[in-house]
Amino acid sequence: MDSEGLNTDSSALGFTSVDHKVSQLEYELSNVQSEMASKGDIAQIDHRLDDIMQHVQ
């Protein structure tokens, strides 16, 4: 019973870790967008977004 519980926990942690990573990337993207928007460089934002989305998938 205990080993099954541990397996379930590690699966849950795995999903939590992925969610955390996505949140972290979204936060980074938000910072990059703010930074680039202040410079008026939309092409840079699009390029950075593509890079981030590749990491998420």
Secondary structure as UniProt FT lines:
FT   HELIX           2..39
FT   HELIX           42..56
//
